[in-house]
């Protein structure tokens, strides 16, 4: 059966079956709006995924796409130091889409929501020429100020939690028709967001924070420009995983470090801290310096052709 044959309202009922409100969600799915009760200011962010731009159905299972739709959006709330509370997901798809694909997608959304500690509270469905998913996260700052990109100060250190370069290595092998190493392929399909660490960073006194969605150098560039500082990344602190080395060797013997410096979609968190305030589990990877806003690699300008992903480029 296709979703066109099933019909819109039956499809919505299928996706939302069994969902209930709890905790800070006063009213969940089933009405014109969800209602949330927050302890602090509201942080909100939207993320859109387009078929054949952000995912391919021949590379990723429907459940992978659902999980990724949640992870990429919730990571933005983590990057503000907020606690994700509610998620709204809209799905646009061709009428010919099999209902089993939507079932898998919905199962993936629920699985990742549980990992992220967020409740699915609503959304929308509509027809389209290709699959397009838009997710909106609603998060609670809980009385703390948002950790913005503009707070890095000279004398501080850069620290990160999560992983870098795995998804980029996965895209590199998938684009050549291979499905291994399996670890990097899975990383492209479903990012491993360090859930909860945004709040940890905020409570530890992080002064700037961002999630690495487009590439470490590209995203650190946002902090550098917003804060008016020079950032220097120390690559001696990086650990190159064996699967990344294997992919680099297989595609021409390039430097696997490039995956970690320019690859996006892993959604690690990186921010600035006072030297003695870096939380447990975070790794210092550089420093904040006075100077014209820029990002250096080992004290020098990056010589690579690209610092990360840019839409419309």
C-alpha positions in Angstrom: 0.0 0.0 0.0 1.1 3.6 -0.7 0.5 6.6 1.4 -1.7 7.9 -1.4 -3.9 4.9 -1.1 -3.9 5.1 2.7 -4.9 8.8 2.9 -3.6 11.7 4.9 -5.5 11.3 8.2 -5.0 7.6 8.3 -1.3 8.3 7.7 -1.2 10.8 10.6 -2.9 8.3 12.9 -0.4 5.7 11.9 2.5 7.9 12.7 1.2 9.2 16.0 -0.4 6.1 17.4 0.3 5.7 21.1 2.0 9.0 21.6 1.1 10.7 24.9 2.2 13.8 26.8 4.2 13.8 29.9 6.6 16.0 32.0 6.9 19.5 30.6 4.6 18.6 27.6 1.2 19.6 28.8 -0.6 18.8 25.5 1.0 16.7 22.8 -0.3 15.5 19.4 -4.0 15.6 18.4 -4.8 19.3 18.6 -4.0 22.5 16.6 -0.9 23.2 18.8 1.1 21.4 21.4 1.5 23.1 24.8 4.8 23.0 26.8 5.5 24.3 30.3 9.1 25.6 30.5 11.3 26.5 33.5 13.2 29.2 31.5 13.4 30.8 28.1 12.5 28.9 25.0 15.2 28.0 22.4 13.9 26.9 19.0 15.5 25.8 15.8 14.4 24.3 12.5 16.3 21.9 10.2 15.3 20.6 6.8 16.4 17.4 5.1 15.9 16.9 1.3 16.1 13.6 -0.5 19.2 13.3 -2.6 20.8 16.3 -0.8 20.9 15.2 2.8 20.1 11.5 2.4 19.5 8.9 -0.3 17.0 6.1 0.1 19.4 3.6 -1.6 22.0 4.5 1.1 19.9 4.8 4.2 16.9 2.8 5.6 13.8 4.7 6.4 14.5 4.4 10.1 17.9 5.9 9.5 16.3 8.9 7.9 13.9 9.3 10.8 16.7 9.1 13.3 18.8 11.6 11.4 15.9 14.1 11.1 15.8 14.2 14.9 19.5 14.2 15.6 20.4 17.0 13.3 17.8 19.3 14.7 18.2 18.5 18.4 22.0 19.1 18.1 21.2 22.8 17.5 19.5 23.0 20.9 22.4 21.2 22.5 24.7 23.9 21.0 22.8 26.6 22.9 23.1 24.7 26.2 19.3 24.0 26.3 17.4 20.9 27.2 15.3 19.6 24.3 11.7 19.2 25.4 9.5 18.9 22.3 10.0 18.1 18.6 7.7 18.9 15.6 8.3 17.0 12.4 6.7 17.6 9.0 6.9 15.1 6.2 6.4 15.8 2.6 6.5 12.8 0.2 5.2 11.5 -3.1 1.8 9.8 -2.9 3.6 6.7 -4.3 5.7 6.3 -1.2 5.1 2.9 0.4 3.4 3.0 3.8 6.2 0.7 5.1 8.8 3.4 4.3 6.8 5.8 6.5 6.4 3.2 9.2 10.2 2.8 9.3 10.7 6.6 9.2 8.3 7.0 12.2 10.0 4.2 14.1 13.3 5.9 13.6 12.0 9.3 14.8 10.6 7.7 18.0 13.9 5.8 18.6 16.0 8.9 18.3 13.6 11.0 20.3 14.0 8.5 23.2 17.8 8.7 22.9 17.7 12.5 22.8 15.2 12.8 25.7 12.7 14.8 23.6 9.0 14.2 22.9 7.4 14.2 19.5 4.6 16.7 20.0 3.3 17.4 16.5 3.9 18.0 12.8 2.4 18.0 9.4 2.1 15.8 6.3 1.8 16.8 2.7 2.4 15.6 -0.8 5.6 16.5 -2.8 7.7 15.4 -5.7 10.4 14.1 -3.4 10.8 13.4 0.3 11.4 16.6 2.4 11.5 16.5 6.2 11.4 19.6 8.4 12.0 19.2 12.1 11.7 21.9 14.8 13.1 21.5 18.2 11.7 23.3 21.3 14.1 23.5 24.2 14.2 24.9 27.7 17.2 27.0 28.8 16.1 26.3 32.4 17.1 29.7 33.8 20.6 29.8 32.2 21.5 32.3 29.4 22.0 30.8 25.9 25.5 29.8 25.0 26.0 31.9 21.9 28.7 31.9 19.2 29.9 35.3 20.2 31.4 34.6 23.7 34.9 33.3 22.9 37.7 35.4 24.5 41.5 35.4 24.0 43.2 33.2 26.6 40.5 30.5 26.6 40.8 27.0 25.1 38.8 25.3 22.5 37.3 21.9 23.6 35.0 19.4 21.9 33.0 16.3 22.7 31.7 13.8 20.1 33.4 12.7 17.0 34.6 14.2 13.7 35.1 13.0 10.2 33.2 9.8 10.4 30.2 10.8 8.3 32.4 12.4 5.7 34.4 9.2 5.3 31.1 7.3 5.0 29.9 9.6 2.1 33.3 9.1 0.4 32.9 5.3 0.3 29.2 5.3 -0.5 29.8 7.7 -3.4 32.2 5.1 -4.9 29.7 2.3 -4.6 31.1 0.6 -1.5 29.4 -0.2 1.8 32.5 -0.6 4.0 34.0 0.2 6.4 30.6 -0.3 8.0 31.4 2.1 10.9 31.7 5.2 8.7 28.7 4.2 6.5 26.6 4.0 9.7 27.9 7.3 10.8 26.6 9.0 7.6 23.2 7.3 8.0 22.8 8.2 11.7 24.9 10.8 13.5 25.9 10.1 17.1 25.1 13.4 18.8 26.6 13.8 22.3 23.2 14.3 23.9 23.1 16.1 27.2 26.6 17.6 26.8 25.3 21.0 25.7 23.8 21.4 29.1 27.0 20.1 30.7 29.0 22.7 28.8 26.6 25.5 29.8 26.7 24.6 33.5 30.6 24.4 33.3 30.7 28.0 32.0 31.2 27.6 28.3 31.3 31.0 26.7 30.7 30.0 23.1 29.3 26.8 21.6 28.4 25.3 18.2 27.6 21.9 16.8 29.8 20.7 13.9 27.3 20.2 11.1 29.2 21.7 8.1 32.8 20.9 9.1 35.0 21.8 12.1 36.9 24.7 10.4 33.7 26.1 8.8 31.8 26.0 12.0 34.7 27.4 14.1 34.7 30.2 11.6 31.2 31.2 12.8 32.6 31.5 16.3 35.7 33.4 15.2 33.6 36.0 13.3 30.9 36.3 15.9 33.4 36.7 18.8 36.0 38.7 16.9 38.8 36.4 17.8 41.5 34.2 16.1 41.1 30.4 16.7 44.0 28.0 16.4 43.3 24.3 16.1 46.0 21.9 17.3 45.9 18.7 15.2 48.3 16.9 17.5 45.3 16.5 19.8 43.3 14.6 17.1 42.9 10.8 17.1 42.5 9.4 13.6 40.4 6.2 13.7 41.4 3.2 11.7 38.3 3.3 9.5 39.1 6.9 8.5 42.7 5.8 7.6 41.3 2.9 5.6 39.0 5.2 3.6 41.7 7.8 2.9 44.0 5.1 1.7 41.4 3.5 -0.5 40.4 6.7 -2.3 43.9 7.8 -3.3 46.0 8.0 -0.2 44.9 11.4 1.0 45.3 12.7 4.5 42.5 11.3 6.8 42.8 14.4 8.9 40.9 16.2 6.2 37.8 14.3 7.1 38.0 15.6 10.7 38.8 19.2 9.8 36.3 19.6 7.0 33.7 16.8 7.3 30.3 17.7 8.5 27.2 15.7 9.7 28.7 14.2 12.9 27.3 17.0 15.1 30.1 17.0 17.7 30.0 20.0 20.1 32.9 22.4 20.2 33.2 25.5 22.3 35.4 27.9 24.3 36.1 27.5 28.0 38.4 29.0 30.6 41.4 26.7 31.0 40.3 25.1 34.2 36.7 24.7 33.3 36.7 22.1 30.6 34.1 19.4 31.5 35.0 15.8 32.0 34.8 13.9 28.7 35.6 17.0 26.6 39.0 17.2 24.8 41.0 20.4 24.4 41.8 20.9 20.7 43.0 24.4 20.4 43.1 27.9 21.8 41.5 31.4 21.4 43.8 34.2 20.5 43.5 37.9 19.8 43.6 38.9 16.2 41.5 39.2 13.0 38.7 36.7 13.0 40.0 33.5 11.3 40.7 29.8 12.0 44.3 28.5 11.9 45.5 24.9 11.8 48.6 24.4 13.8 49.4 28.1 13.7 49.0 28.5 9.9 46.2 29.2 7.5 44.4 26.2 6.2 45.8 25.2 2.8 42.9 22.9 1.8 40.5 23.7 -1.0 37.5 23.8 1.3 36.8 24.3 5.0 33.5 22.5 4.9 30.0 22.2 3.3 28.2 25.1 1.9 24.7 25.0 0.3 24.3 26.9 -3.0 28.1 26.7 -3.6 
